[in-house]
Amino acid sequence: MRKRGKKRAAALALIIAASVMSAGCARRADSGKDGTITITNVSYDPTREFYQEYNKIFESYYRDTYQTGITVVQSHGGSGSQARSVIEGAKADVVTLALAHDIAMIEKSGLIDSGWIKEFEGNSSPYTSAIVFLVRKGNEKKIKDWSDLIKPGVEIITPDPKSSGGASWNFLAAWQYAKVTFHGDEEKMKSFAADLFKNVSVMDSGARGATTTFVENGQGDVLIAWENEAINTVKEYPDQYEVITPGISILAEPSVAVVDENARRDGAEKVSEEYLKYLYSDEAQRLIGEYGYRPSNKKILSEFSEKFDLNVNLCTIDDFGGWDTAYETFFADGGIFDQIYEN
């Protein structure tokens, strides 16, 4: 049995730090002396740059439309860790997390009203992504598909599915590849997943931490990543990295919701609803595309056809029975991930 110590110790510290930062950053959505309203968006790792820009255009829109100033505070970390921080008291007015399941956990705590997933279009997913590989320029290990990740000597960087929503999408994409390759033979599928994780050299608590490990710390041969994270890395370092799209991936659908209990108490429910609704505006949808996410608006998505591989074979969470079933099967204590990782 392999120990999780080395890979998980740093992750645990980051989870604790993320929760502390989230709690510290969260503020009540009170009006300031000048009438400005403050709301807090608790989000997951790779969205920070997008929301920095989105908050500017939303603040401008809201001020011009309602003649009221607004300031948006944002908090980022592993999606699962962020959800737990909200449950434990971080007073988020909205959450924009990597998994519907993470928001469902907050709903079960009583902070979010039932039916949230139908409150906004596309099951409350204003943008989507896919799972791809980021490799160093030249692709020395000749990585083209999931099968290449289990070869001896290949070092993989991927976050921990226990704390990172992106990592959960990563695992499911790999599992779907194994399912197709081995015609549903679960023992072979488990063996493939176990071999893949034997090659994981660092397992951070969140997607951004994994990118930092790969890009800034120079560790690993391949990063299993959100498509947007890989695209933005190549944009920043065009001569150092390249994106590999595997033969099978998954349509990752980050979800958004108003944290109703907090927003109602703080008198910010309408503002919070407007904040998430405006993500579907043409202006925001184009900004989404510019930051490497796939706009939910299909017409605007087509404007970014050169940025995204729109022909990739994408499974969806429905292929796994939805998030409640997928989480219990794969990521709950004693689930398939624990089974393959511990052995």
N, C-alpha and C positions, 0 to 999 in steps of 0.2 A: 504493500500500500504506500502510495506517495503522499508526502505531507504537503499541506497547502501553505505552510509557514512562510517561505520566502516570497511566494507570489501574492499571498493574501495580506501579509503584514503591512506592506505599504498601502495596499488598497483599503484596509481597515482604518488606517490613519487618515487617509483622504476622505473616507466616508464621514468620519467624525468631524473633520475640518469643514467639509461641505455643509453638514447640518448646522454647525456653529455659525458659519458665514451666512447661511440662509436665514437663520433666526435673527442674526444681527442686522441683516440687510432689510428684513421685512419691517415695514412701517404701517401704521394705520393710515387709511385713506382719508385723512382729515383735510379740511381746507386750511391753508395757511392764512396769515394775516392779509395777504393780498388776494385771497379768494382762490388761489391755486389748489387744485386737488392732487393728492398723491396716491397712486395705486402701485401695487407690487405684483410683478410677473415672476413666478418661480418656474424656471425652465430647465432644460437639460443641457449637457455640455456644449455641443458644437453650435448652438444657436446664438451665442453671445454677440458675435459681430453683426449678424442679421438684425437682431432686436435693437442693437445700438442705433442702427439706421432707421429701422421701422418706427421706433419710439419717436424719433424726430419728426417723421412725416405724419404720424398720428397726432402728436401734440399740436402740430401746426393745423391739421385738419380740424381737430376738436376746438381749438381756440377760435378759428375762423367761423366754424359752424355754430357754436354755442356761446361764443364770447366769454368763455371760461378757460382759464389756464389749467394745464394738467402736467404733472411730472410723473414719469413711470420709472420706478426702481426695479432693477432686474437682478435675479439671482440664478446661478448656474452650478450644476454638479451632475453626478450620475443620476439618471432618471428615477431609479428606485429609491436612492438616498434622498432625493428631493421630495418625493412623495411622502416618505416617512417623516421628513422634517416638517412638512405641512401638518400631518396628522399629530405630530408632537408639539405643535404650537406656533410654527412660523406663519404669520398672518398674511398669507398670500391672498390677493383678490382674484387673480387668475392663475391657472397653471397651463403651461404649454409643454407637455412631456412627451417622451419617446414612445410610450406604449399606452393604449387604452386601458390595459390592466392596471397601470400605475394610478391612473385617475379613478378607476373603479375601486381601488383600495381606499382612496380618500372619500369616495362616495359612501363606502361601507362604514366609515368613521362618523358619518352624519354631516360632514361639512359641505358636501355637494349633493344637490337634489337629484333624485332618480330621473332618468330620461335625458341626461346631459348629452349623450352621444348623438341625439337627434336634434339638438338645439341649433346646430350650424350645419351647413351643407357638407356632403361627403362624409357622413359619420363624424362630423366635427374635426375633419382633417383638412386644413386649408392648404397644405403642401404635403408632398410625399418625397420619398427618396428610394434608393436601392442600395444593395450591399455589393461592394467592389473590392478589388485589391489595389493597394498602392505599393509600388516597388521602386527601387532606385534605378536611375537612368541606366539603360543597357540591360537591365533584367538578367543579371549574371546567373541566377538559378533557373532561368527559362520557365518562369511560372506563368501558366496560361489558364489553368482551371483548378478546381478543387482538388483533383487527384494529385496535382503537383505539390500540394501543401503537406502531404504525408511522406514525402520522400526523405530519406536520411539526410541530415545536415541542413535542412531548411528550418530557419528560426522564424516563428510566427509571433506577431504582436497582436493581441486582441484583448478587449476589456473583459471583466468578470460578469457573466450573465446574472449573477446574484445581486449585482448593484447597478448594472448598466443596461439601459434599454437597447442601446445600439448593439451590445454584445448578445442580447437575446435574439435580435434580428439576425445577427451573424450566424448564431448556432442553427437557427431554423433554416436559413439558406443552405448551409452545409448539409443539414439533415435531408432537405428536399433533394439535393444532388445525390446523396447516398441512396435515398429511396428509389429514385429513377434508375440509378446505376445498378443497384442490386435487386431491382424488381420487388421491392417491399420486404426483402428478407431482413427482419429486425436484428438478428444476431450480427449479420454482416454490416448493417448500418451502424450498430453500436460499436463494432470493432473499428470501422472507419472513423467515427467521431472520436474514439479513444486515441487512435493513432494521430489524429489531427492535434488533439490537445497535448499529447506527449511532446509535440514540436513547439508548443507555446512557451517561449522563454520568459516573457513578462506579461502579467495579467493585471492591468490597472483597474481602478474602480470605475472609471468613466471613459467615454470615447475620446475626449480632449486629452486626458492624461495619456492614453495610448498613442495618440498622434505625437504628443511631445516626446514620449519615449522613442518612437521611431524616427521622427524628423530631427528634433533638437539634440537628443542624446545619442543618436546614431545606432541604436540597437535593432537587431532583427533584419531579416531579408524581405519580409512582406508584412504589411499592415492590412488586416481585414477591417474595412472602414465604411462609414456612411459615404455614399457617392458625393454628397456636397463637401464633406471634409476632404476627400481625395482631390476633387476638382479645385478647391481653393488652395490646397497645398501646391499643386502643380502650377496654378496661377502665380503663386508667390515665389516658387522655386522652379521655373520652367526648364532649367537645364539639369536638374538634379533628380526629378521623380517623373514617373509615368503611371497612368491608370490602366489597369487590366480589368475588363469586364468578364466575369466567368460565364460559362455557357448557361448556367442556371443561377438566378438570384431571386430575391423576394421584394415585393412592393412594400416598403416600410412606410407605415402610416402614422406619423406622430399625431397626437390628439390634443385638443385644447378644451378648456372648460372654465367657467366662472366658479370660484369657490364661494358658493351661495351664502353660507352661514357667515363667513367673514365679511363679504361684500355688503350683505344686508346690515350687519351690525355697524359697519363703518359708513353706511350711507353711500356706497359706491357701486351698487348693483347695476344701474343703468350705464354708468361710465365703463364698467368692466365688460358689460355686454357689447358696448360699442367698440371697445378696444379689440375684441376678438372678431366681431363682425367685419371690421374694416380690413382685416387680413384678406378678405375675399374681394376687395376693391381692385380695379385694374391696376392702380398705382402700386398697391402692395404686392399683387401677384407678379408684376414685372420685377419688383425688387427681390421677391422670392427667387425668381429665375436667375437673377444676377448673382445671388449668393449661393447658387449651386443646388437649390432645392427644386423639385418638380412642381410647378404651379398646378393647383387643382383645376383651374380654368383651362380646358383642353385647347382652346384657341390660342391662349397666351403661351401654353406649353409648346405649341407648334412653332412659336417664334424662336424657341431655344433648341431647335432640332439638331443644330450642330454641336451643342454642348452635351446633350444626353443621347445615349444609345436607346432609342425608342423602340427598337426591335428585339431587345433582350428578352429571353424567356423568364418571365416573372411569375412566381407563385404568389399567393396571398395568404393572409392569416386564416382565411376561410378554409384553406386546404388542411389546416391543423385543427379545425373545429371551433375556431374563434379563440380569443385570448384567454378566457377563463379555462377552457379545456387545455390549451397549449401550456399555460403556466403550470397547471397542476401536473400535467404529463411530464414536462421537461425541467421546470425550474423550482418547483416546490421541494422542500426537504425530502430527500429520498427519491426524487424524480430521476429521469434519465440522465440529466447532466451530472448529478451527484454519483450515479452509478458508474458512468464511464470515467469520471474524473478521479474517483477514489481508488479505482482498481488498476 
